[in-house]
Amino acid sequence: MNPGILAQYRDALPTEERAATVEKMLIHFAAVLYLVDAVSSQTNCSGKHLAVYLVGVVSSQTSCSGKSLALYLVGAVSSKKQTAQQPNKLLRYVSSFVPCRCSEQQETNCSLAVYLVGVVSSQTNCSAPESVSRLQVISTSTSSVAVQWEPPSNTDCLEEYQVCWSLADGTQSNCITQSIDDNTTTDITGLDPCTNYVVNVTSVGSSGDTSPPANITTSSDMTPGKVSSLETQSVGPSVLVTWTPPSELSWCVAQYEICWGSSPDDQNCTVQESSVTTLNITELTPCGEYVVGVRSLGQPGNSSQVNTNVTAAPKPARNLNFPFVNSTFIEADWEAPADQSDCIDYYQVCLTVSGETACANQTRDSTTTSYPELRPCTSHSVDVIAWTEGARSSVISEQVNTNNEVPDVPTDLHVNYAEVDKVNLEWHAPVANHECVERYVVCWKGEQTESCDNSTDIQDLITGLSPCGEYSLNVTAVGAAGSSETSHLVARTRTQAFNDISNLEVKSSNSTTLEVEWEAPTNNSECVQEYKVCWIGQETGEEGCTIQTRDIAKATITGLISCVNYTVNVTAGGVLKNSNAVSMPVMTNSTLVQDKPAIQNLSLSRDSESNITVTWHPLVEGMMCVRSYNVCWEQQSQPEDIQCLELPSSEDHLTISGLHSGTTYTVEVSAVLVTGETSEIIREEIPISASAIYGFRDPSVLVGTEGYIGRL
């Protein structure tokens, strides 16, 4: 507190009051000094130093007793005579007169500074600030906008302003803050030319609360360039105007203004959106001359106008007709537009036939034309257009047909495809007068059927026929003037309707021959031309085929190898298509079955006093059914002492040694089949004399013809 102020305040009082007043002032001064020293480091809820905060806020806050806290402290302190106390005692003294007590946990260290931090902050009652008012744009440029506003009516809690701007769609948002001590204006820079922006201004309070934003929409300024490529096209009673957007700042165009009239002082104008660069001007005077201008409209200025001259089109010709027509010639004439014969420069006459157009120009004095060498029975379109100075009238058009003739005979009649019950017939249009053909009459005749059909195409599908049938086909072209001669063809239905053979089986077989039989297809067997019978050996790979006529449903296959597995296939064949092959596996087995002999010519010969050689031959040379041979021998006097040896199928003899003299041996040979079965056993006997034994030989040792030693 300034002592000079205290002195001035003291001297202004009456003499009798000065002593008491000085005492109170000293107490107040001591309390203020202490508070500044003690609480300047404390912060309230808004983050400000409490000492600074108290200057602007405490006087408006009330204590728990409802009095202004600052006034309450002054009154409480000044009513006590405690000037001699130390500041800390004064603090306790002042605190004892504050109606609100510290919390229980603070009673041991209760001070006025702490109390003020808790109480004053809680007593602060700053609500969210109000919004700014009268937000307006005060200036714009190509890249900036300046805005201005008025502050809220109550600025007690106002801390600062936040100014934000973004594109109209909400993108590219930016913000700045501005102190309340600054002017209530701001310049927003770095904007794009001719672009709409939304600007928001928000009041920010000392507690961080914000007001609802005030907003305004504005744009940066730039005048767009002139349009280019201004063109006009005069057709009929209207003029079509087209142009290209400005090459400079085309995005700044808000609208286009199009004006037209017979002179610059007599014009009609219209405005349309910047996305549309064409305009069709109607209700013009035929053959009238007009000035057409277009300019770009922007903000704040507009481009200069681009002008061009155009002549409105004349009225169309009248009464187009055809005074003479035959099968190859057309004559046409018309009348000039009423009261405009002098306005027309020339006529354009076009003839269109079959999508092709040919045009020719005629003077305005010539209102007739002719077309020779045309095709009969053909539709033609004749168009007449009146022209003047690049402007053309609307088209007057009429259709006309050349006269009818009898068509010529259809050519190249042929079958496109045939099935078991249908034929697709195809032909070419007549060479002469093909334009006169209105339809074709297609007729067919077979053994059991006869009928006709109409076709407007150059093909026809004839159905309901019999398989493998022969039919007489006729095609006639019919026109308005009569029918052509007939084109003729004989065709057959296809043979693909029969199904597969059935019940394929082997009727008989031997070692080299198989006889197989089958049943013909159940559907359309009359379409079968032949049967193909094929076979292949699974083990040997040998294969072959034979052909049987359609009347024979069996075949004999010869030259096979015994005991080989064969697959037999039978296919029914037609003229154009065959059936699926029907397969059957079969094995040539001859007589080589269980309990039947598989060998022959078994013989025994004595090589020495104790050796014999057993020889045999297969029943059929090259048999593949035999896996091995079993050779067994025994003494007739000791049948329980039988010995056996299994030999590969490639062997056909065996030498047995170490036999006993003075006894007779029985030798047995059988074949083991690939199926595991054993063929019939072949036996022979041979006696061994006593004089044949010259030494001892182990009877279990056998020496075969290949020179190997085997042991039983």
PEVENPE-V851587 format. One record per pair of residues at least 12 apart in sequence whose C-alpha atoms are under 8 Angstrom apart, sorted by the first residue. I is the first residue (numbers start at 1). GAP is how many residues later the second one is. Records with the same first field share a line. If there is no record, write none. Layout:
# PEVENPE-V851587
I->GAP / GAP
This chain:
# PEVENPE-V851587
1->28 / 31 / 32
6->19
10->12
23->55 / 58 / 60
24->53 / 54 / 55
25->53
26->57
27->50 / 51 / 55 / 56
28->46 / 49 / 50
30->57
31->56 / 59 / 60
34->53 / 57
35->16 / 78
36->15
38->75
39->12 / 74 / 75
40->12
42->71 / 75
43->74
44->73 / 76 / 77
45->76 / 162
46->160 / 161 / 162
50->67
57->67
58->12 / 62
59->12
61->59 / 62 / 63
62->61
63->36 / 37 / 56 / 57 / 60
64->35 / 36
65->34 / 35
73->21 / 25
76->18 / 21 / 22
77->17
91->20 / 21
92->19 / 20
94->18
95->16 / 17
102->13
126->30 / 31 / 80 / 81
127->30 / 78 / 82
128->29 / 76 / 77 / 81 / 82 / 83
129->23 / 25 / 26 / 28 / 29 / 74 / 75 / 76 / 80 / 81 / 82
130->22 / 23 / 24 / 73 / 81 / 82
131->20 / 21 / 71 / 72 / 80 / 81 / 82 / 83
132->17 / 18 / 19 / 20 / 69 / 70 / 71 / 81 / 82
133->16 / 17 / 18 / 19 / 81
134->14 / 15 / 16
135->12 / 13 / 14 / 15 / 66 / 79 / 80 / 81
136->12 / 13 / 80
137->81
140->79 / 80 / 81
141->79 / 80 / 81
142->49 / 50 / 51 / 52 / 78 / 79 / 80
143->46 / 47 / 48 / 49 / 50 / 77 / 78
144->43 / 44 / 45 / 46 / 47 / 76
145->42 / 43 / 44 / 73 / 74 / 75
146->39 / 40 / 41 / 42
147->38 / 39 / 40
148->36 / 37 / 38
149->35 / 36
150->34
151->33
157->48 / 49 / 50
158->22 / 45 / 46 / 47 / 48
159->20 / 21 / 44 / 45 / 46 / 47
160->17 / 18 / 19 / 20 / 43 / 44 / 45
161->16 / 17 / 18 / 19 / 40 / 41 / 42 / 43
162->13 / 14 / 15 / 16 / 39 / 40 / 41 / 42
163->12 / 13 / 14 / 15 / 36 / 37 / 38 / 39
164->12 / 35 / 36 / 37
165->32 / 33 / 34 / 35
166->31 / 32 / 33
167->28 / 29 / 30 / 31
168->28 / 29 / 30 / 49
191->29
192->28
193->26 / 27 / 28 / 29 / 59
194->25 / 26 / 27 / 28 / 57 / 58 / 105
195->24 / 25 / 26 / 57
196->21 / 22 / 23 / 24
197->20 / 21 / 22
198->17 / 18 / 19 / 20
199->16 / 17 / 18 / 19
200->13 / 14 / 15 / 16
201->12 / 13 / 14
202->12
221->78 / 79
222->27 / 30 / 76 / 77 / 78 / 79
223->26 / 29 / 30 / 74 / 75 / 76 / 77 / 78 / 79 / 80
224->22 / 24 / 25 / 26 / 27 / 28 / 29 / 72 / 73 / 74 / 77 / 78 / 79
225->21 / 22 / 23 / 24 / 25 / 71 / 78 / 79
226->19 / 20 / 21 / 22 / 69 / 70 / 77 / 78 / 79 / 80
227->16 / 17 / 18 / 19 / 20 / 67 / 68 / 69 / 79
228->15 / 16 / 17 / 18 / 19 / 78
229->13 / 14 / 15
230->12 / 13 / 14 / 64 / 76 / 77 / 78
231->12 / 77
232->78
233->158
234->76 / 77 / 78 / 79 / 156 / 157 / 158
235->77 / 78 / 156 / 157 / 158 / 159
236->76 / 77 / 78 / 79 / 80 / 155 / 156 / 157 / 158
237->45 / 46 / 47 / 48 / 49 / 75 / 76 / 77 / 78 / 156 / 157
238->42 / 43 / 44 / 45 / 46 / 74 / 75
239->41 / 42 / 43 / 73
240->38 / 39 / 40 / 41
241->37 / 38 / 39 / 40
242->35 / 36 / 37
243->34 / 35
244->33
245->32
246->50
252->46 / 47
253->21 / 43 / 44 / 45
254->19 / 20 / 42 / 43 / 44 / 45
255->16 / 17 / 18 / 19 / 41 / 42 / 43
256->15 / 16 / 17 / 18 / 38 / 39 / 40 / 41
257->12 / 13 / 14 / 15 / 37 / 38 / 39 / 40
258->12 / 13 / 34 / 35 / 36 / 37
259->33 / 34 / 35
260->30 / 31 / 32 / 33
261->29 / 30 / 31
262->26 / 27 / 28 / 29
263->27 / 28
264->27
284->28
285->27
286->26 / 27 / 28 / 29
287->24 / 25 / 26 / 27 / 56 / 101
288->23 / 24 / 25
289->20 / 21 / 22 / 23
290->19 / 20 / 21 / 22
291->16 / 17 / 18 / 19
292->15 / 16 / 17 / 18
293->12 / 13 / 14 / 15
294->12 / 13
311->77 / 78 / 79 / 80
312->79
313->74 / 75 / 78 / 79 / 80
314->23 / 26 / 29 / 30 / 72 / 73 / 74 / 77 / 78 / 79
315->22 / 23 / 25 / 71 / 78 / 79
316->20 / 21 / 69 / 70 / 77 / 78 / 79 / 80
317->17 / 18 / 19 / 20 / 67 / 68 / 69 / 78 / 79
318->16 / 17 / 18 / 19 / 78
319->15 / 16
320->12 / 13 / 14 / 15 / 76 / 77 / 78
321->12 / 13 / 77
322->78
325->76 / 77 / 78
326->50 / 76 / 77
327->47 / 48 / 49 / 50 / 75 / 76 / 77 / 78
328->44 / 45 / 46 / 47 / 48 / 74 / 75
329->41 / 42 / 43 / 44 / 45 / 73
330->40 / 41 / 42 / 72
331->37 / 38 / 39 / 40
332->36 / 37 / 38
333->34 / 35 / 36
334->33 / 34
335->32
336->31
341->23
343->45
344->20 / 42 / 43 / 44
345->18 / 19 / 41 / 42 / 43 / 44
346->15 / 16 / 17 / 18 / 40 / 41 / 42
347->14 / 15 / 16 / 17 / 37 / 38 / 39 / 40
348->12 / 13 / 14 / 36 / 37 / 38 / 39
349->12 / 13 / 33 / 34 / 35 / 36
350->31 / 32 / 33 / 34
351->29 / 30 / 31 / 32
352->28 / 29 / 30
353->25 / 26 / 27 / 28
354->25
374->28
375->27 / 58 / 60
376->26 / 27 / 28 / 29 / 57 / 59 / 60
377->24 / 25 / 26 / 27 / 28 / 56 / 58 / 59
378->23 / 24 / 25 / 57 / 58
379->20 / 21 / 22 / 23
380->19 / 20 / 21 / 22
381->16 / 17 / 18 / 19
382->15 / 16 / 17 / 18
383->12 / 13 / 14 / 15
384->12 / 13
404->32 / 75 / 76 / 77
405->28 / 31 / 74 / 75 / 76 / 77
406->27 / 30 / 72 / 73 / 74 / 75 / 76 / 77 / 78
407->23 / 25 / 26 / 27 / 28 / 29 / 30 / 70 / 71 / 72 / 75 / 76 / 77
408->22 / 23 / 24 / 25 / 26 / 69 / 76 / 77
409->20 / 21 / 22 / 67 / 68 / 75 / 76 / 77 / 78
410->17 / 18 / 19 / 20 / 21 / 65 / 66 / 67 / 74 / 76 / 77
411->16 / 17 / 18 / 19 / 20 / 76
412->15 / 16
413->12 / 13 / 14 / 15 / 62 / 74 / 75 / 76
414->12 / 13 / 75
415->76
418->74 / 75 / 76
419->48 / 74 / 75 / 76 / 77 / 78
420->45 / 46 / 47 / 48 / 73 / 74 / 75 / 76 / 77
421->42 / 43 / 44 / 45 / 46 / 72 / 73
422->39 / 40 / 41 / 42 / 43 / 71
423->38 / 39 / 40 / 70
424->35 / 36 / 37 / 38
425->34 / 35 / 36 / 37
426->32 / 33 / 34
427->31 / 32
428->30
429->29
430->47
436->43 / 44
437->40 / 41 / 42 / 43
438->18 / 39 / 40 / 41 / 42
439->15 / 16 / 17 / 18 / 38 / 39 / 40
440->14 / 15 / 16 / 17 / 18 / 35 / 36 / 37 / 38
441->12 / 13 / 14 / 34 / 35 / 36 / 37
442->12 / 13 / 18 / 31 / 32 / 33 / 34
443->30 / 31 / 32
444->27 / 28 / 29 / 30
445->26 / 27 / 28
446->23 / 24 / 25 / 26
447->22 / 23 / 24
449->16
465->28
466->27
467->26 / 27 / 28 / 30 / 57 / 60
468->24 / 25 / 26 / 27 / 58 / 59
469->23 / 24
470->20 / 21 / 22 / 23
471->19 / 20 / 21
472->16 / 17 / 18 / 19
473->15 / 16 / 17 / 18
474->12 / 13 / 14 / 15
475->12 / 13
494->81 / 82
495->32 / 33 / 79 / 80 / 81 / 82
496->31 / 78 / 80 / 81 / 82 / 83
497->26 / 27 / 30
498->23 / 24 / 25 / 26 / 27 / 29 / 30 / 81
499->22 / 23 / 24 / 25 / 80 / 81
500->20 / 21 / 71 / 72 / 79 / 80 / 81 / 82
501->17 / 18 / 19 / 20 / 21 / 69 / 70 / 71 / 81
502->16 / 17 / 18 / 19 / 80
503->14 / 15 / 16
504->12 / 13 / 14 / 15 / 78 / 79 / 80
505->12 / 13 / 79
506->80
509->79 / 80 / 81
510->52 / 78 / 79 / 80 / 81
511->49 / 50 / 51 / 52 / 77 / 78 / 79 / 80
512->46 / 47 / 48 / 49 / 50 / 76 / 78
513->43 / 44 / 45 / 46 / 47 / 75
514->42 / 43 / 44 / 74
515->39 / 40 / 41 / 42
516->38 / 39 / 40 / 41
517->36 / 37 / 38
518->35 / 36
519->34
520->33
521->51
527->47
528->22 / 44 / 45 / 46 / 47
529->20 / 21 / 43 / 44 / 45 / 46
530->17 / 18 / 19 / 20 / 42 / 43 / 44
531->16 / 17 / 18 / 19 / 22 / 39 / 40 / 41 / 42
532->13 / 14 / 15 / 16 / 37 / 38 / 39 / 40 / 41
533->12 / 13 / 14 / 15 / 22 / 35 / 36 / 37 / 38
534->12 / 34 / 35 / 36
535->31 / 32 / 33 / 34
536->30 / 31 / 32
537->27 / 28 / 29 / 30
538->26 / 27 / 28 / 29
539->25 / 26
540->24
560->28
561->27 / 61 / 62 / 63
562->26 / 27 / 28 / 58 / 60 / 61 / 62 / 63
563->24 / 25 / 26 / 27 / 29 / 60 / 61 / 62
564->23 / 24 / 25 / 60 / 61
565->20 / 21 / 22 / 23
566->19 / 20 / 21 / 22
567->16 / 17 / 18 / 19
568->15 / 16 / 17 / 18
569->12 / 13 / 14 / 15
570->12 / 13
589->36
592->33 / 87
593->84 / 86
594->83 / 84 / 85 / 86
595->83 / 84 / 85 / 86
596->83 / 84
597->22 / 73 / 74 / 82 / 83 / 84 / 85
598->20 / 21 / 22 / 72 / 73 / 81 / 82
599->17 / 18 / 19 / 20 / 71 / 72 / 83
600->16 / 17 / 18 / 19
601->14 / 15 / 16
602->12 / 13 / 14 / 15 / 67 / 80 / 81 / 82
603->12 / 13 / 81
604->80 / 81 / 82
608->84
609->52 / 79 / 80 / 82 / 83 / 84 / 85
610->47 / 48 / 49 / 50 / 51 / 78 / 82 / 83
611->44 / 45 / 46 / 47 / 48
612->43 / 44 / 45
613->40 / 41 / 42 / 43
614->39 / 40 / 41 / 42
615->37 / 38 / 39
616->36 / 37
617->35
625->48 / 49 / 50
626->23 / 45 / 46 / 47 / 48
627->21 / 22 / 44 / 45 / 46 / 47
628->18 / 19 / 20 / 21 / 22 / 43 / 44 / 45
629->17 / 18 / 19 / 20 / 22 / 40 / 41 / 42 / 43
630->14 / 15 / 16 / 17 / 38 / 39 / 40 / 41 / 42
631->13 / 14 / 15 / 16 / 36 / 37 / 38 / 39
632->12 / 13 / 35 / 36 / 37
633->32 / 33 / 34 / 35
634->31 / 32 / 33
635->28 / 29 / 30 / 31
636->27 / 28 / 29 / 30
637->26 / 27
643->69
644->68
645->67
653->51 / 52
654->49 / 50 / 51
655->47 / 48 / 49 / 50
656->46 / 47 / 48
657->40 / 42 / 44 / 45 / 46
658->38 / 39 / 40 / 41 / 42 / 43 / 44
659->29 / 40
660->28 / 33
661->27 / 28 / 29 / 30 / 31 / 32
662->25 / 26 / 27 / 28
663->24 / 25 / 26
664->21 / 22 / 23 / 24
665->20 / 21 / 22 / 23
666->17 / 18 / 19 / 20
667->16 / 17 / 18
668->13 / 14 / 15 / 16
669->12 / 13 / 14
670->12
700->12
